């Protein structure tokens, strides 16, 4: 046989290799790459959150340094020693003040000397100010820090579970990973470095320090080793699919070949007649042999029978393709309209309709029809009633009319009927083949309708916090990305409030977690009631909630937060044991893009979070604006 004219079975094998094996291998390669990319994305996301926490810690340390500096600078004995130019007295008093405030101090007095307390060389998050005498003349400069590089690195590493390296002007001050102290680390975020036998993903940020120096804080997240068990499972599944596809291809190939042989035998039988019609018969394969045999058929028989066979084959293929597409549709009413029309066409009905419940407690109502169901109302209604009683397909004949009805039942919901599809005609009963085709169509439609329900449920659950009904953290991040980008594009303001329920742990410990859940629901109801249509309230995590406020400046965000705070303060929640009521309060942080240190989402969240922290520190049940 020539190489350019393979057999029918050979063509099937080639077709299988092209449309099944090659795509499966390609998908496997892509999925392997996506597995690695997903791990890196998850690790980089965690480093991004850790960077926000590290910045906040650095900022808080600097505030504490500023407070300590103000106390030391205002010390009368130190001022007197400086005025008297008494070096030993200055050094002693400075050391005592440093110990009392837990600080590291560098004091430069013009025309006298520079004094340093222990640890000053490695201090970070420093505050600095010029010193003046009573007449306002400059005396020198004081720099104070309440934390050293090693203390800061250790605290951040313990809190955020990451490796930390602190540098000043390209010199390493501290590192929680010993080998990382001498490792060259690039500045770009998401870079991967090797530290000994371990790989890390890195990110960093800089913070200006007094005396024109700069501190860079690098965070290192350990890259986990590849999950070989998951890879093995994936490879096994892929090989399994290939094996199933191969078995399926062999079965199809043999089946089609046997069908061709049966057609050839039938053509040979017909060839013994007196028919002389000619058809093209080039080639040496089975189809050519079939064509040569059909050349012996009569022109009239061939024309009519072949036309009938082609039309029937096209109709059956079209119906089955539509039926298979039902399982992938996400338009419930649209699917029912298609299945009603297709069922009527497929079984030769005069009319058809579909009924379903809009809600679980609502009656069945008609949502799709074709033809004139009103003419067959009695028999259609009787068939649908039989389906509701028995929970399975039914055929009813009344007064010379016949109706066929079938339930669309959930595959995982027991006997729950999703909808009913029914067809009717007046000339004859339905045949066994028509009932089978009708059953096939309705079973595929049931899968599609159930998929719509599952899709809607998954969509709702994917973005909603189950306890409070607010958007979850994932949806909040998506909303913040979109709203911040929109605000920057159209030069608009964007507000954000973050709230934390005061003493929530005490509520849980005293009254139980169920009472705590009621508190969360009540606060969520207040947020939804006070929020505008364009606002996006969300549960940020635990007892912390947030509201994204598009087109709102800092004052607007503050006013909104105060309004919500007062509503929460007015709540009186009945105790679950029936013995009294419970009142709660909440602390708020309000920020806007203009008030954030960086005009991006991270800066806005950090500003609101810092304001919330100050509200907590300053007594709770209050709203604090971002600085």
C-alpha positions, 0 to 999 in steps of 0.5 A: 500500500502506498505511503501516501494512502494509509488505511482507514485504521492507520488514519484513525491512529494518526488522528488520535496521536494528533488530537489526543496524545500531543495536546495531553503532553503539551498540557502536562508540560505547561502544568509542570511549569505552572506548579513551580510558578504557583509556589513562587507566587505564594512565597512572594505574596507571603514576603510582600505581607512580611515586608508590610509588617517589617515596615510597620515595626521599623516605623514604630521603633522610630516613634519610640526612638523619637519619644526617648530622644525628647526625654533625654534631650530635656534632661536638666543634668545633661544640659548643665554638664554640656554647658559646663563642658564637663566631659566625664559628667556628660558621658556619665549622665548620657550613659545613665539616661540611655540605660533608663530609656533602653536606648543607644545614643550618639551625642556630638557637642560642638567644640567638645567631643562626640559621645556614644553609648554602647550599641550606638554603632549598630543602632537603627530606626534612629531619631535625630535632632539639633541641640541649642543653648538657651540663647538658640545657638547651635550646640551639636546634634543628638541621635537616639535609637531604641533598637539595634540592628540585631534586635530589630532583625531578631524581632521581625524574624520571630514575628513574621517567620522570615530570614532578615538581614539589615545593612547600612551603606552596603555594610551588613549590620545583622543577619538572622541567617548566619551564612547570608551575612556574606552572601551577595543579594540583588536588590530586586524583589522576587530574586532567588539566591543560594545561601549554602545548600538552601535557596531563598526568595528575597525582597527588601526596602530602604529607610533613611537614617540620620547623617545621610545614611540609608538602612536596607532591610532584606527579607528572605523566605526559604524556597521549599523543596519540590513536592515529589509526591505530588509530581509523582501523582501528577505523572501517574494521572497523566500516564493514566489518561494516556492509557485510557485514551489509547484504549479508547482509540483502539476500541473506536478504530476496531469498531469503525473498521468493523462498521466499514466491513459491514457496509461493504458487505451490504453494498456487495449484496445490493450490487447483484441488482440491476442498478447502474449508477456510478460514483467516484471510486479512486484509491485502494482503501476500504472507502474506495472499495465501498464506492466501487460496490455502490456504483452497481446501485440504481440511481433512484434507490441511491439518490433517495436512500443516501439522502435519507441516511445522510439527513438522519445521521446529521440530525442524530449527530446534531442532537447528540452534540447539543445534548453533550453541550448541555453539560457545559452551559451556565444559562439555566433558562437558555439550556431549558429553551434549547432542550425543549426545542431539541426534544420536540424536533427529535421525537417529532412532537407538536409542542413542548415546555419546561417548568422549574422552581425559581426558589426552593419554596416556590411552585413550578412555573413555565420558563420555556416552551415551543409550539402551542402547549395550551392545546395539550394542557391536560395531557401535559399537566397529567404527565408532569404530575406523574413525574412529580409523584414518581420522581421518574419519566412518565408517558400519559395518553388522554383523548387521543393525545400523548405526552412524555415528561421527564424530571431533571434531577440532581445527580448528588441531591437524592430525589431533588427535582430541578425542573421538568421537561415535557413534550406532546403530540396528537397523532400517535404514541411515542416509540421506544427509540423516541423515549430513549432519545428523550431520556438522553436529552433530559439527562444531559440537561439535568447535568447542565442545570445542576452545573449552573447551580454549582457554579453560582454557589461556588462563585458566591462562596469564593468571594464571601465570608461565610460567617458575616456575609461580607466580602472575604480577604481575597475579594477585598484584595481584588477590589483594592487593586481595582479601585486604587488603579481606577483612582490613580487613572482618573486622579480621584481620591480613595479612602480606606477604614480598618476596624478592630473590635475591642476586647474581642478575645475577652468576649470569646473567653467570657461568653463563648465563641458562638456569642463572639460570632453574633458580635461579628455578624452584628458589626457586619450588619452595621457596616452593610447598613452604613456603606454606600452602594459603591463601598466595599465592606469586607472581613479582613481577618479575625475580628478585623474588618475593612471598608474600601471607600471609592471617591472618598478623601481622608475627612470623608473616611474619618466621618464614615468611620465615626458614624459606624463607630457610634452605631456599634457603640449603640448596639445591645446584643442579647446574650445567648443564655438570655441573661442580659445584653452585651455591648461592644466597641471598636477602634478605627483607622482611617486613611486615603491615598493622599495620606499614605506614604506611597500612592499604592494599595500597600501604602494605603493599607499600611497607613490605615493599619498604622492609624488603627494601631494608634487608636488601639494604643490611645485608649480604644473606641475611637477613630484615628486618621493616618498621619 
